[in-house]
Every structure is written in C-alpha cells, then in structure tokens.
Amino acid sequence: MKAMTPMALGRNELLEVLPDPVSLIESMRAVGYTVEAAVADIVDNSISAESENISIEYDASDNPYVAILDDGEGMTPAELTEAMRHGRNPSDARDPKDLGRFGLGLKTASLSQCRRLTVVSKKNQVTSARTWDLDVVQETERWVIVIPFQTEIEDLPLARKLDNYKSGTLVVWQQLDRLIAGSSRPQAEMTEKFHAMENHLALVFHRFKQREGTNPPINIELNGRILPVRDPFLKSNNFRQPLEGQTIKHEKGNVQVTPYILPPISHLSRDEIQLAGGMDGLKSSQGYYIYRARRLVIWGTWFRLVPKEEFYKLTRVQVDIPNSFDELWSLDIKKSAAFPPDVIRSRLKEITPHFVNKSKQTVTYKGRKSSPIERKPVWIRCEPHHNAFQYSINREHPVLARVTSNLENEELKKFSFLLALLESTIPFESIYADMCNDKREENSASYEECLDYAKNMMGFLGLSINEILTFEPLDKHSSYHEKLKKELSK
C-alpha cells in the first residue's frame, strides 16, 4: 500500500530543519549564567537525587577545573546518556521535590563556563561516564558526546572519592574558557569568584542545610569548607515577629505566604547580622523570598506592589510555590527570575500593605520582647494631636528623678529649660537621611564599657544591679547580664 504524502492528506509539505550544533551550543552558552547560578544549577540536580553530602571543589593551577560530587542515587549508563541530552518537555509531571524543569540546566549551566563537561555516575555498582566536548562537536558538526576511557575517568578530580560511595554523581568542568577567560592570575580570579559563591549558595540552599519537617539536613562543602549558615528570617531571634500567614489556593497547587518582621538592628548581635547576610543584606533585602520546593529562586523584591522604603526594610515574606507553578511564575532556565501570575499577584497586592505597615510600626517604635521587667526608656514618643508626633525625654526616668530631686526651684527651671531645648532641636531630617543609608553606629558596647556604666549608675543612683539592667543601654546587652550580676555582687 502506497504511503500517503502530506499533500495527499490535505496538508502543506513538511521540511525538517535541524539546528546547527556548533552555532546553537555556542549561542546557548550566552544565556547569561553567572558562575554562582551555574554551580547552583548542578547542586539542584544533586538535591533532586536525594544526596546527603555535596562537595564542590575548584582549582586554577596547571589544569583548572570545577568538580561537584554527590552521594545521591546516581544514574545507569542509559539514564546518564539521557541526562546529557539537551531539553525535555517542561510540562511533564515531575516529583514535587524535583528542582529541574527544562532539562537544560546541567548542560547549559556547565557549558556556559567551560568547553568540556564530564559526568561520571555510579549506580547498582556500575560506573559510567559521558562527556560533552565542544571541540569534538565543532570538529564533527554533530550532536555527539564522548565516552571517556577508564584511565581518563580515574584521572578526574574527586573520582576516587566517588569510588568509595555506594552511589553518586560527579560533574567536572574543564577547559574553563569562560570562567577564567583572559585572566593573567587565574587562581586569584577563581578564588575571588568562588568567595562570592559561598554566600550565594549558603543563602539559596539555606533551608536544605537545616532539618525542616521530615527533610534531613544536607551537608554542602566548598573546597572542604562547610557552607556558612544563612537565615534571612532570623528564626532563632526572640525579637523577630512572625505574622499571620496566608494560603493562596489554585488548581495547580497552593502557595504558602509566611511573613516576618525582623528585629531592629539595635536588637541584633554581630553574629545575627552575619547570619542574615551582613549589614548590606539587612539594608537591601526587604520583600518577598520565593522558594520553589524549598530552593530560594528570587529574593529582595516587592514585584512593584509597593516601593522599597526605609520603613519597610524589616519585612521579609517567605513564599513557597510548588514546581507545578513553573509556567505560571514565568520561571527562567537559570531559575534566577520569577514573576507571580495575575491570580497570585492580585492576592499579594491585597495582603502586602498589612506586612509593610507592621514593619513601619516596628521601625518607628522599636517594641521589645515581653518581659516581667519594666524597662526604663530615656526617650518616649507621644502624639499631641492627630497626625503629629514628637519625642520627649522621659522626666520619670530614675536618673532624671534623682537629679531633679536635689535641685532648688530656680535650678529646676533652668534644668527643665535645658531638656526642652534638647527636645526642640532634634535634627529629624538628618537622622532620617542617615537611617535611610543605615549610617548608624553598631550597638556593640564591650563588656568592660557596660561594667563601667553599671558601676557609675549604681553609685550615682544607689540602686540595685537588677534595676540598673532595665536602663538603656544595658537592657540591650542581655548577653552580659549574668556576668554583670556576678561581678557587681562581690
């Protein structure tokens, strides 16, 4: 029986147009991956493979390389060959924990930094390897991968460590033409880039580094150094304010919105500031933190729902989306950009003002943790009439009460005039300008300074140490309280 042609079926004639492998691969290398995003994409694959340990190693000496090794479930030779294929249907159903989408990350991320990508995988006691070598593709002008010799596999960095694993996968980048292109000091160049990567990976994967529900923590190392702990929400700080969350329901899954108000910087220790990503992170990272299957995708943005303002800088909103939302959220190949669909955006628009207004209240009045001890502020905020406010010195503060109790009428009038002068000349505009740039001295008095202050206050007022500890600034240094009590009770 004669086969029917497209014309006989009433359709236009079809011509197959295959892409030129050399041109397309070189074009895909220019997608825009940073080295941080590229390595993060490889780590995604390791996490999806149920890894417990992930090692990232780099060197730029005689034979520069980047290697990422995990102890995940590994791949069979056939699975590895398929993994080296470019692309898959992003609409296909996937495991909820799967961090991939397009089937391009491994190849595109790696080849954006190097010309030779080798993947070695071990599963069921069988080790196999495949290589994308752009020089081979250019020479053959075909979509071909190389099967390395066993001796070549053995010479790869971290290959012996993979041998000791029951299963796992090793990704090796070589011929780092993009990563250290044109550098006269490749080792220094790579060290500098990977220094920034440490903080990037620590933030992006911070929820995987700690136990969360039934998910055990994952160990991630960079050149033998365990990634530092990062927590943009400072969940261990007692002054942090969790707000009521929201669940936005959708036919493709639920979006969980969990807002937090961070403590004012004056209530943070140096370690906590570092935990939150440093002073720059505290200043510039207000807004939404979008997590896809617990992996941080985009952060520090309000999606133009509200402007970034000084008064909103304490607000962090955790948003968890399932990977079934990828198309709706316009997730890009690099998993570094996402934008909420209208149905989600409209709901976020309704609830965002509540979050930022709470932050504004915290900035304008720095509430303290509930405590049976009544603290004694030096300055108090009051509103003499609607839409107006002023700051006054607390006349009932024990120090002032002690001073004024010994003053005669005329001296008391002069002292009251001095306080009123100070109150009326507060440079609000300059303070506000400095606050917008966080040009404030860190509240980090040493123990010796606090001890000297406490001794003077006790001697001046004749009060107990427990009472003195309720005064500013000692009330902000709770870590010194027990030591001060012991020292001053001798």
Contacts in CASP RR format, 6 or more apart in sequence:
PFRMAT RR
TARGET T0000
AUTHOR 0000-0000-0000
METHOD contacts of the structure
MODEL  1
MKAMTPMALGRNELLEVLPDPVSLIESMRAVGYTVEAAVADIVDNSISAE
SENISIEYDASDNPYVAILDDGEGMTPAELTEAMRHGRNPSDARDPKDLG
RFGLGLKTASLSQCRRLTVVSKKNQVTSARTWDLDVVQETERWVIVIPFQ
TEIEDLPLARKLDNYKSGTLVVWQQLDRLIAGSSRPQAEMTEKFHAMENH
LALVFHRFKQREGTNPPINIELNGRILPVRDPFLKSNNFRQPLEGQTIKH
EKGNVQVTPYILPPISHLSRDEIQLAGGMDGLKSSQGYYIYRARRLVIWG
TWFRLVPKEEFYKLTRVQVDIPNSFDELWSLDIKKSAAFPPDVIRSRLKE
ITPHFVNKSKQTVTYKGRKSSPIERKPVWIRCEPHHNAFQYSINREHPVL
ARVTSNLENEELKKFSFLLALLESTIPFESIYADMCNDKREENSASYEEC
LDYAKNMMGFLGLSINEILTFEPLDKHSSYHEKLKKELSK
5 13 0 8 1.000
6 12 0 8 1.000
6 13 0 8 1.000
6 14 0 8 1.000
7 13 0 8 1.000
20 141 0 8 1.000
21 137 0 8 1.000
21 141 0 8 1.000
21 142 0 8 1.000
21 143 0 8 1.000
22 137 0 8 1.000
22 138 0 8 1.000
22 141 0 8 1.000
25 111 0 8 1.000
25 134 0 8 1.000
25 137 0 8 1.000
26 134 0 8 1.000
28 86 0 8 1.000
28 104 0 8 1.000
28 107 0 8 1.000
28 108 0 8 1.000
28 111 0 8 1.000
28 112 0 8 1.000
29 108 0 8 1.000
29 111 0 8 1.000
29 112 0 8 1.000
29 178 0 8 1.000
30 112 0 8 1.000
31 108 0 8 1.000
31 112 0 8 1.000
31 333 0 8 1.000
31 334 0 8 1.000
32 112 0 8 1.000
32 334 0 8 1.000
33 41 0 8 1.000
33 108 0 8 1.000
33 109 0 8 1.000
33 112 0 8 1.000
33 113 0 8 1.000
33 334 0 8 1.000
35 113 0 8 1.000
35 179 0 8 1.000
35 193 0 8 1.000
35 194 0 8 1.000
35 197 0 8 1.000
36 196 0 8 1.000
36 197 0 8 1.000
36 200 0 8 1.000
36 201 0 8 1.000
37 109 0 8 1.000
37 334 0 8 1.000
37 335 0 8 1.000
37 336 0 8 1.000
38 109 0 8 1.000
38 110 0 8 1.000
38 112 0 8 1.000
38 113 0 8 1.000
39 56 0 8 1.000
39 66 0 8 1.000
39 68 0 8 1.000
39 109 0 8 1.000
39 197 0 8 1.000
39 201 0 8 1.000
40 200 0 8 1.000
40 201 0 8 1.000
40 204 0 8 1.000
40 205 0 8 1.000
40 335 0 8 1.000
41 105 0 8 1.000
41 106 0 8 1.000
41 109 0 8 1.000
41 334 0 8 1.000
41 335 0 8 1.000
42 68 0 8 1.000
42 106 0 8 1.000
42 109 0 8 1.000
42 110 0 8 1.000
42 171 0 8 1.000
43 54 0 8 1.000
43 56 0 8 1.000
43 68 0 8 1.000
43 201 0 8 1.000
43 205 0 8 1.000
43 220 0 8 1.000
44 99 0 8 1.000
44 100 0 8 1.000
44 105 0 8 1.000
44 295 0 8 1.000
44 335 0 8 1.000
45 99 0 8 1.000
45 100 0 8 1.000
45 105 0 8 1.000
45 106 0 8 1.000
45 169 0 8 1.000
45 171 0 8 1.000
46 54 0 8 1.000
46 68 0 8 1.000
46 70 0 8 1.000
46 72 0 8 1.000
46 169 0 8 1.000
47 54 0 8 1.000
47 97 0 8 1.000
47 99 0 8 1.000
47 205 0 8 1.000
47 208 0 8 1.000
47 218 0 8 1.000
47 295 0 8 1.000
48 95 0 8 1.000
48 97 0 8 1.000
48 98 0 8 1.000
48 99 0 8 1.000
48 100 0 8 1.000
49 70 0 8 1.000
49 72 0 8 1.000
49 73 0 8 1.000
49 74 0 8 1.000
49 168 0 8 1.000
49 169 0 8 1.000
50 72 0 8 1.000
50 73 0 8 1.000
51 70 0 8 1.000
51 71 0 8 1.000
51 72 0 8 1.000
51 168 0 8 1.000
51 218 0 8 1.000
52 71 0 8 1.000
52 72 0 8 1.000
52 216 0 8 1.000
52 218 0 8 1.000
52 219 0 8 1.000
53 70 0 8 1.000
53 71 0 8 1.000
53 218 0 8 1.000
53 219 0 8 1.000
53 221 0 8 1.000
54 68 0 8 1.000
54 69 0 8 1.000
54 70 0 8 1.000
54 218 0 8 1.000
54 219 0 8 1.000
54 220 0 8 1.000
54 221 0 8 1.000
55 67 0 8 1.000
55 68 0 8 1.000
55 69 0 8 1.000
55 70 0 8 1.000
55 158 0 8 1.000
55 161 0 8 1.000
55 221 0 8 1.000
55 224 0 8 1.000
56 66 0 8 1.000
56 67 0 8 1.000
56 68 0 8 1.000
56 201 0 8 1.000
56 220 0 8 1.000
56 221 0 8 1.000
56 222 0 8 1.000
56 223 0 8 1.000
57 66 0 8 1.000
57 67 0 8 1.000
57 68 0 8 1.000
57 69 0 8 1.000
57 157 0 8 1.000
57 158 0 8 1.000
57 222 0 8 1.000
57 223 0 8 1.000
57 224 0 8 1.000
58 65 0 8 1.000
58 66 0 8 1.000
58 67 0 8 1.000
58 190 0 8 1.000
58 194 0 8 1.000
58 223 0 8 1.000
59 65 0 8 1.000
59 157 0 8 1.000
59 190 0 8 1.000
60 176 0 8 1.000
60 180 0 8 1.000
60 186 0 8 1.000
60 187 0 8 1.000
60 189 0 8 1.000
60 190 0 8 1.000
60 191 0 8 1.000
61 187 0 8 1.000
63 174 0 8 1.000
64 174 0 8 1.000
64 176 0 8 1.000
64 179 0 8 1.000
64 180 0 8 1.000
64 186 0 8 1.000
64 190 0 8 1.000
65 157 0 8 1.000
65 172 0 8 1.000
65 173 0 8 1.000
65 174 0 8 1.000
65 176 0 8 1.000
66 113 0 8 1.000
66 114 0 8 1.000
66 172 0 8 1.000
66 173 0 8 1.000
66 176 0 8 1.000
66 179 0 8 1.000
67 156 0 8 1.000
67 157 0 8 1.000
67 158 0 8 1.000
67 170 0 8 1.000
67 171 0 8 1.000
67 172 0 8 1.000
67 173 0 8 1.000
68 170 0 8 1.000
68 171 0 8 1.000
69 158 0 8 1.000
69 161 0 8 1.000
69 162 0 8 1.000
69 168 0 8 1.000
69 169 0 8 1.000
69 170 0 8 1.000
69 171 0 8 1.000
70 168 0 8 1.000
70 169 0 8 1.000
71 165 0 8 1.000
71 166 0 8 1.000
71 167 0 8 1.000
71 168 0 8 1.000
72 165 0 8 1.000
72 167 0 8 1.000
72 168 0 8 1.000
72 169 0 8 1.000
73 123 0 8 1.000
73 167 0 8 1.000
73 168 0 8 1.000
74 121 0 8 1.000
74 122 0 8 1.000
74 123 0 8 1.000
74 167 0 8 1.000
74 168 0 8 1.000
74 169 0 8 1.000
75 83 0 8 1.000
75 121 0 8 1.000
75 123 0 8 1.000
75 128 0 8 1.000
75 169 0 8 1.000
76 121 0 8 1.000
76 123 0 8 1.000
76 124 0 8 1.000
76 126 0 8 1.000
76 128 0 8 1.000
77 126 0 8 1.000
77 128 0 8 1.000
79 121 0 8 1.000
79 123 0 8 1.000
80 119 0 8 1.000
80 121 0 8 1.000
80 128 0 8 1.000
80 129 0 8 1.000
80 130 0 8 1.000
81 130 0 8 1.000
81 145 0 8 1.000
83 106 0 8 1.000
83 119 0 8 1.000
84 106 0 8 1.000
84 107 0 8 1.000
84 119 0 8 1.000
84 130 0 8 1.000
84 132 0 8 1.000
84 145 0 8 1.000
86 103 0 8 1.000
86 104 0 8 1.000
86 107 0 8 1.000
86 108 0 8 1.000
86 143 0 8 1.000
87 102 0 8 1.000
87 103 0 8 1.000
87 104 0 8 1.000
88 102 0 8 1.000
88 103 0 8 1.000
90 101 0 8 1.000
90 102 0 8 1.000
90 103 0 8 1.000
90 326 0 8 1.000
90 327 0 8 1.000
91 327 0 8 1.000
94 100 0 8 1.000
94 101 0 8 1.000
94 323 0 8 1.000
96 293 0 8 1.000
96 322 0 8 1.000
96 323 0 8 1.000
96 324 0 8 1.000
97 293 0 8 1.000
98 293 0 8 1.000
98 323 0 8 1.000
99 292 0 8 1.000
99 293 0 8 1.000
99 295 0 8 1.000
99 323 0 8 1.000
99 335 0 8 1.000
100 323 0 8 1.000
100 335 0 8 1.000
101 323 0 8 1.000
101 326 0 8 1.000
101 331 0 8 1.000
101 333 0 8 1.000
101 335 0 8 1.000
102 333 0 8 1.000
104 333 0 8 1.000
105 333 0 8 1.000
106 117 0 8 1.000
106 119 0 8 1.000
106 171 0 8 1.000
107 117 0 8 1.000
107 132 0 8 1.000
108 333 0 8 1.000
109 334 0 8 1.000
110 117 0 8 1.000
110 132 0 8 1.000
110 171 0 8 1.000
110 173 0 8 1.000
111 117 0 8 1.000
111 132 0 8 1.000
111 134 0 8 1.000
112 178 0 8 1.000
113 173 0 8 1.000
113 176 0 8 1.000
113 178 0 8 1.000
113 179 0 8 1.000
114 173 0 8 1.000
114 174 0 8 1.000
114 175 0 8 1.000
114 176 0 8 1.000
114 177 0 8 1.000
114 178 0 8 1.000
114 179 0 8 1.000
115 133 0 8 1.000
115 134 0 8 1.000
115 135 0 8 1.000
115 174 0 8 1.000
115 175 0 8 1.000
115 177 0 8 1.000
116 131 0 8 1.000
116 132 0 8 1.000
116 133 0 8 1.000
116 134 0 8 1.000
116 135 0 8 1.000
116 173 0 8 1.000
116 174 0 8 1.000
116 175 0 8 1.000
117 131 0 8 1.000
117 132 0 8 1.000
117 133 0 8 1.000
117 171 0 8 1.000
117 172 0 8 1.000
117 173 0 8 1.000
117 174 0 8 1.000
118 129 0 8 1.000
118 130 0 8 1.000
118 131 0 8 1.000
118 148 0 8 1.000
118 156 0 8 1.000
118 171 0 8 1.000
118 172 0 8 1.000
118 174 0 8 1.000
119 129 0 8 1.000
119 130 0 8 1.000
119 131 0 8 1.000
119 169 0 8 1.000
119 170 0 8 1.000
119 171 0 8 1.000
119 172 0 8 1.000
120 127 0 8 1.000
120 128 0 8 1.000
120 129 0 8 1.000
120 153 0 8 1.000
120 156 0 8 1.000
120 159 0 8 1.000
120 162 0 8 1.000
120 169 0 8 1.000
120 170 0 8 1.000
120 172 0 8 1.000
121 127 0 8 1.000
121 128 0 8 1.000
121 129 0 8 1.000
121 168 0 8 1.000
121 169 0 8 1.000
121 170 0 8 1.000
122 162 0 8 1.000
122 163 0 8 1.000
122 165 0 8 1.000
122 166 0 8 1.000
122 167 0 8 1.000
122 168 0 8 1.000
122 169 0 8 1.000
123 167 0 8 1.000
123 168 0 8 1.000
124 167 0 8 1.000
127 153 0 8 1.000
127 162 0 8 1.000
127 163 0 8 1.000
129 147 0 8 1.000
129 148 0 8 1.000
129 152 0 8 1.000
129 153 0 8 1.000
130 145 0 8 1.000
130 146 0 8 1.000
130 147 0 8 1.000
130 148 0 8 1.000
131 145 0 8 1.000
131 146 0 8 1.000
131 147 0 8 1.000
131 148 0 8 1.000
132 145 0 8 1.000
132 146 0 8 1.000
133 145 0 8 1.000
133 146 0 8 1.000
136 144 0 8 1.000
136 146 0 8 1.000
137 143 0 8 1.000
137 144 0 8 1.000
153 159 0 8 1.000
154 160 0 8 1.000
156 170 0 8 1.000
156 172 0 8 1.000
157 172 0 8 1.000
158 170 0 8 1.000
158 172 0 8 1.000
159 170 0 8 1.000
162 168 0 8 1.000
162 169 0 8 1.000
162 170 0 8 1.000
173 179 0 8 1.000
179 190 0 8 1.000
179 193 0 8 1.000
180 186 0 8 1.000
180 189 0 8 1.000
180 190 0 8 1.000
183 189 0 8 1.000
194 222 0 8 1.000
194 223 0 8 1.000
197 222 0 8 1.000
198 222 0 8 1.000
198 225 0 8 1.000
198 227 0 8 1.000
198 228 0 8 1.000
199 228 0 8 1.000
199 230 0 8 1.000
199 277 0 8 1.000
201 220 0 8 1.000
201 222 0 8 1.000
201 227 0 8 1.000
202 209 0 8 1.000
202 227 0 8 1.000
202 228 0 8 1.000
202 229 0 8 1.000
202 230 0 8 1.000
203 230 0 8 1.000
203 232 0 8 1.000
203 277 0 8 1.000
203 296 0 8 1.000
203 299 0 8 1.000
204 295 0 8 1.000
204 296 0 8 1.000
205 218 0 8 1.000
205 220 0 8 1.000
205 227 0 8 1.000
205 295 0 8 1.000
205 296 0 8 1.000
206 229 0 8 1.000
206 230 0 8 1.000
206 231 0 8 1.000
206 232 0 8 1.000
206 296 0 8 1.000
207 291 0 8 1.000
207 294 0 8 1.000
207 295 0 8 1.000
207 296 0 8 1.000
208 215 0 8 1.000
208 217 0 8 1.000
208 218 0 8 1.000
208 220 0 8 1.000
208 294 0 8 1.000
208 295 0 8 1.000
209 217 0 8 1.000
209 218 0 8 1.000
209 219 0 8 1.000
209 220 0 8 1.000
209 227 0 8 1.000
209 229 0 8 1.000
210 217 0 8 1.000
210 229 0 8 1.000
211 217 0 8 1.000
212 294 0 8 1.000
215 294 0 8 1.000
219 226 0 8 1.000
220 226 0 8 1.000
220 227 0 8 1.000
221 227 0 8 1.000
228 274 0 8 1.000
229 275 0 8 1.000
230 275 0 8 1.000
230 276 0 8 1.000
230 277 0 8 1.000
231 275 0 8 1.000
231 276 0 8 1.000
232 276 0 8 1.000
232 277 0 8 1.000
232 285 0 8 1.000
232 289 0 8 1.000
232 299 0 8 1.000
232 316 0 8 1.000
233 240 0 8 1.000
233 260 0 8 1.000
233 262 0 8 1.000
233 289 0 8 1.000
233 316 0 8 1.000
233 318 0 8 1.000
234 240 0 8 1.000
234 260 0 8 1.000
234 262 0 8 1.000
234 263 0 8 1.000
234 268 0 8 1.000
234 272 0 8 1.000
234 275 0 8 1.000
234 276 0 8 1.000
236 272 0 8 1.000
236 275 0 8 1.000
237 262 0 8 1.000
237 263 0 8 1.000
237 267 0 8 1.000
237 268 0 8 1.000
237 272 0 8 1.000
238 369 0 8 1.000
239 263 0 8 1.000
239 264 0 8 1.000
239 267 0 8 1.000
239 368 0 8 1.000
239 369 0 8 1.000
240 260 0 8 1.000
240 261 0 8 1.000
240 262 0 8 1.000
240 263 0 8 1.000
241 260 0 8 1.000
241 261 0 8 1.000
241 358 0 8 1.000
241 362 0 8 1.000
242 258 0 8 1.000
242 259 0 8 1.000
242 260 0 8 1.000
243 259 0 8 1.000
243 260 0 8 1.000
243 261 0 8 1.000
243 354 0 8 1.000
243 355 0 8 1.000
243 358 0 8 1.000
244 259 0 8 1.000
245 256 0 8 1.000
245 257 0 8 1.000
245 258 0 8 1.000
245 259 0 8 1.000
246 256 0 8 1.000
246 257 0 8 1.000
246 347 0 8 1.000
246 351 0 8 1.000
247 254 0 8 1.000
247 255 0 8 1.000
247 256 0 8 1.000
247 257 0 8 1.000
248 254 0 8 1.000
248 255 0 8 1.000
248 256 0 8 1.000
248 257 0 8 1.000
248 344 0 8 1.000
248 347 0 8 1.000
248 348 0 8 1.000
250 325 0 8 1.000
250 328 0 8 1.000
250 343 0 8 1.000
250 344 0 8 1.000
252 322 0 8 1.000
252 324 0 8 1.000
252 325 0 8 1.000
252 328 0 8 1.000
253 322 0 8 1.000
253 324 0 8 1.000
253 325 0 8 1.000
254 322 0 8 1.000
255 319 0 8 1.000
255 320 0 8 1.000
255 321 0 8 1.000
255 325 0 8 1.000
255 344 0 8 1.000
256 318 0 8 1.000
256 319 0 8 1.000
256 320 0 8 1.000
257 317 0 8 1.000
257 318 0 8 1.000
257 319 0 8 1.000
257 348 0 8 1.000
257 351 0 8 1.000
258 317 0 8 1.000
258 318 0 8 1.000
258 319 0 8 1.000
258 320 0 8 1.000
259 315 0 8 1.000
259 316 0 8 1.000
259 317 0 8 1.000
259 318 0 8 1.000
259 355 0 8 1.000
260 315 0 8 1.000
260 316 0 8 1.000
260 317 0 8 1.000
260 318 0 8 1.000
261 314 0 8 1.000
261 315 0 8 1.000
261 316 0 8 1.000
261 355 0 8 1.000
261 358 0 8 1.000
261 359 0 8 1.000
261 362 0 8 1.000
262 276 0 8 1.000
262 282 0 8 1.000
262 314 0 8 1.000
262 315 0 8 1.000
262 316 0 8 1.000
263 314 0 8 1.000
264 314 0 8 1.000
264 362 0 8 1.000
264 363 0 8 1.000
264 366 0 8 1.000
265 273 0 8 1.000
265 279 0 8 1.000
265 282 0 8 1.000
265 438 0 8 1.000
265 440 0 8 1.000
265 442 0 8 1.000
265 443 0 8 1.000
266 366 0 8 1.000
266 443 0 8 1.000
266 476 0 8 1.000
267 366 0 8 1.000
267 368 0 8 1.000
267 476 0 8 1.000
268 276 0 8 1.000
268 282 0 8 1.000
269 479 0 8 1.000
270 442 0 8 1.000
270 444 0 8 1.000
273 279 0 8 1.000
273 282 0 8 1.000
276 282 0 8 1.000
277 285 0 8 1.000
279 438 0 8 1.000
282 313 0 8 1.000
282 438 0 8 1.000
283 313 0 8 1.000
283 438 0 8 1.000
284 300 0 8 1.000
285 299 0 8 1.000
285 300 0 8 1.000
285 316 0 8 1.000
286 300 0 8 1.000
286 302 0 8 1.000
286 308 0 8 1.000
286 312 0 8 1.000
286 313 0 8 1.000
286 314 0 8 1.000
286 315 0 8 1.000
286 316 0 8 1.000
286 359 0 8 1.000
287 299 0 8 1.000
287 300 0 8 1.000
287 301 0 8 1.000
287 302 0 8 1.000
287 308 0 8 1.000
287 312 0 8 1.000
287 315 0 8 1.000
287 316 0 8 1.000
287 317 0 8 1.000
288 298 0 8 1.000
288 299 0 8 1.000
288 300 0 8 1.000
288 301 0 8 1.000
288 302 0 8 1.000
288 303 0 8 1.000
288 317 0 8 1.000
288 319 0 8 1.000
288 348 0 8 1.000
289 296 0 8 1.000
289 298 0 8 1.000
289 299 0 8 1.000
289 300 0 8 1.000
289 316 0 8 1.000
289 317 0 8 1.000
289 318 0 8 1.000
289 319 0 8 1.000
290 296 0 8 1.000
290 297 0 8 1.000
290 298 0 8 1.000
290 299 0 8 1.000
290 319 0 8 1.000
290 321 0 8 1.000
290 329 0 8 1.000
290 338 0 8 1.000
291 297 0 8 1.000
291 318 0 8 1.000
291 319 0 8 1.000
291 320 0 8 1.000
291 321 0 8 1.000
292 321 0 8 1.000
292 322 0 8 1.000
292 323 0 8 1.000
292 325 0 8 1.000
292 326 0 8 1.000
292 329 0 8 1.000
292 331 0 8 1.000
292 335 0 8 1.000
292 338 0 8 1.000
293 322 0 8 1.000
293 323 0 8 1.000
294 320 0 8 1.000
295 335 0 8 1.000
297 331 0 8 1.000
297 335 0 8 1.000
297 336 0 8 1.000
297 337 0 8 1.000
297 338 0 8 1.000
298 336 0 8 1.000
298 337 0 8 1.000
298 338 0 8 1.000
302 308 0 8 1.000
302 312 0 8 1.000
302 352 0 8 1.000
303 339 0 8 1.000
303 340 0 8 1.000
303 345 0 8 1.000
303 348 0 8 1.000
305 345 0 8 1.000
305 348 0 8 1.000
305 349 0 8 1.000
305 352 0 8 1.000
306 312 0 8 1.000
306 352 0 8 1.000
306 353 0 8 1.000
306 356 0 8 1.000
309 356 0 8 1.000
310 363 0 8 1.000
310 432 0 8 1.000
310 435 0 8 1.000
310 436 0 8 1.000
311 356 0 8 1.000
311 359 0 8 1.000
311 360 0 8 1.000
311 363 0 8 1.000
311 364 0 8 1.000
312 356 0 8 1.000
312 359 0 8 1.000
312 360 0 8 1.000
313 359 0 8 1.000
313 363 0 8 1.000
314 359 0 8 1.000
314 362 0 8 1.000
314 363 0 8 1.000
315 355 0 8 1.000
315 356 0 8 1.000
315 358 0 8 1.000
315 359 0 8 1.000
317 352 0 8 1.000
317 355 0 8 1.000
321 329 0 8 1.000
321 338 0 8 1.000
328 341 0 8 1.000
328 344 0 8 1.000
329 338 0 8 1.000
329 339 0 8 1.000
329 340 0 8 1.000
329 341 0 8 1.000
329 344 0 8 1.000
330 337 0 8 1.000
330 338 0 8 1.000
330 339 0 8 1.000
330 341 0 8 1.000
331 337 0 8 1.000
331 338 0 8 1.000
332 338 0 8 1.000
340 348 0 8 1.000
364 381 0 8 1.000
365 381 0 8 1.000
368 375 0 8 1.000
368 475 0 8 1.000
373 466 0 8 1.000
373 469 0 8 1.000
373 470 0 8 1.000
374 470 0 8 1.000
375 470 0 8 1.000
375 471 0 8 1.000
375 472 0 8 1.000
375 475 0 8 1.000
376 394 0 8 1.000
376 397 0 8 1.000
376 398 0 8 1.000
376 470 0 8 1.000
376 471 0 8 1.000
376 472 0 8 1.000
377 394 0 8 1.000
377 397 0 8 1.000
377 472 0 8 1.000
378 393 0 8 1.000
378 394 0 8 1.000
378 397 0 8 1.000
378 472 0 8 1.000
379 391 0 8 1.000
379 392 0 8 1.000
379 393 0 8 1.000
379 394 0 8 1.000
380 391 0 8 1.000
380 392 0 8 1.000
380 393 0 8 1.000
380 394 0 8 1.000
381 389 0 8 1.000
381 390 0 8 1.000
381 391 0 8 1.000
382 389 0 8 1.000
382 390 0 8 1.000
382 391 0 8 1.000
382 392 0 8 1.000
383 389 0 8 1.000
383 390 0 8 1.000
384 390 0 8 1.000
390 423 0 8 1.000
391 423 0 8 1.000
391 426 0 8 1.000
392 423 0 8 1.000
393 400 0 8 1.000
393 419 0 8 1.000
393 422 0 8 1.000
393 423 0 8 1.000
394 400 0 8 1.000
395 401 0 8 1.000
395 404 0 8 1.000
395 419 0 8 1.000
397 471 0 8 1.000
398 461 0 8 1.000
398 463 0 8 1.000
398 467 0 8 1.000
398 471 0 8 1.000
399 457 0 8 1.000
399 460 0 8 1.000
399 461 0 8 1.000
399 471 0 8 1.000
402 460 0 8 1.000
402 461 0 8 1.000
403 415 0 8 1.000
404 412 0 8 1.000
404 415 0 8 1.000
407 415 0 8 1.000
434 440 0 8 1.000
443 473 0 8 1.000
443 476 0 8 1.000
445 453 0 8 1.000
445 473 0 8 1.000
445 477 0 8 1.000
447 480 0 8 1.000
447 483 0 8 1.000
447 484 0 8 1.000
450 473 0 8 1.000
450 474 0 8 1.000
450 477 0 8 1.000
450 480 0 8 1.000
450 484 0 8 1.000
451 480 0 8 1.000
451 484 0 8 1.000
451 487 0 8 1.000
451 488 0 8 1.000
453 473 0 8 1.000
453 474 0 8 1.000
454 465 0 8 1.000
454 468 0 8 1.000
454 469 0 8 1.000
454 474 0 8 1.000
454 484 0 8 1.000
454 488 0 8 1.000
455 488 0 8 1.000
457 463 0 8 1.000
457 468 0 8 1.000
457 471 0 8 1.000
458 464 0 8 1.000
458 465 0 8 1.000
458 468 0 8 1.000
458 488 0 8 1.000
461 468 0 8 1.000
465 484 0 8 1.000
465 485 0 8 1.000
465 488 0 8 1.000
465 489 0 8 1.000
466 485 0 8 1.000
468 474 0 8 1.000
469 475 0 8 1.000
469 481 0 8 1.000
469 484 0 8 1.000
469 485 0 8 1.000
474 480 0 8 1.000
474 481 0 8 1.000
474 484 0 8 1.000
END
